[in-house]
Amino acid sequence: MLPDLTHEEILRYSRHLLIPEVGLDGQRKLKNSSVLVIGTGGLGSPVSLYLAAAGVGRIGLVDYDVVDSTNLQRQVIHGTSTIGKLKVESARNRMLDLNPDIQVDAYNEPFTSANALRIARDYDLIIDGTDNFPTRYLSNDVAVFLGKPNVYGSIFRFDGQVSVFYAKEGPCYRCLFPEPPPPGLVPSCAEGGVLGILPGTIGTLQATEALKLLLGIGDPLIGRLLLYNALDMSFDFVTLKKNPKCRVCGPNADIKELIDYEEFCGVPGHDHEDGSAGADWDIDAPRLAAALSLDPRLLLLDVREPHELQISALPGVLNIPLGQLASRLSELDSARDMVVFCKAGTRSARALELLVSAGFKKVRNLKGGINAWAKEVDTTLPIY
């Protein structure tokens, strides 16, 4: 039996009640519904706010990060006053301030194979607001195994994608992407950037799809992939079909339980920049400063994009963007000691792998990148 609405709730949701496709019964459905939102960042912010405002009765939030000032350009559920606080608590407090009549469950833990089924089991649908491939594949497989819709969204710079992967009625994420891209091929938002308003657009579309599914109205994006570009304000659609050879939702599926998704994707299950190539290859900023004072011939190779040099730069360095490095190896002297760096050490770690595989041996990675240099050596440089 659907729960009744109080007089206060009838007034709060009156604009919904006036819509024939929603009405009183639809609003009672929303009050009786539950949604799990994985990630409280760029996508999770608008998703969570609009689901709370719409009156979805129970909303779960999964994240294990804290609010950072670099989040606030796009993660609008958080604020300056919550910097340093747990994201799930920051988001929960904001949602309850918006709508105190709902229940918000906060899971301050990474979403992993060990806890995913336990967390997701009691929710009606899953919303994927993540920014890494291991969690994306995990979210999909959990949704398939539990028979729930998975509302997918992704963003990068000016482009976004939205779909509903629901194996009972259409394809799942693995039908479209059976294998993850090679590690390092697709940069994260932390590496490549994102227009701050883009996750608002994509996250709002995800919230719209969630409400349609919960209400049983409209035509959800099951079997369709929406492609959005902010620069030309275009919306395109790609028709998706169920893959009969899908290893998770196909008739002969051989993946019957959750796997090690970090091993499967070859990357960590988070979107943070750890800035390390490993202890044997790393050099920290103070040690690099000391090494430069002893050996002025030490080559610094900056693998950032040219426009990043306008933000912060070191004098006398060689700039070869990571995407051009493989074709410009002839410009480098393999007999010369070299330290590679980028913004925070992630791209330079990949550059180091490329250099070592090409035969370079006297090469190190600046752990933490130029941001670490700005924190520990030259505090006049900005951190970005």
Order of alpha helices (4+ residues) and beta strands (2+ residues): alpha-alpha-alpha-beta-alpha-beta-alpha-beta-alpha-beta-alpha-beta-beta-alpha-alpha-alpha-beta-beta-alpha-beta-alpha-beta-beta-alpha-beta-alpha-beta-alpha
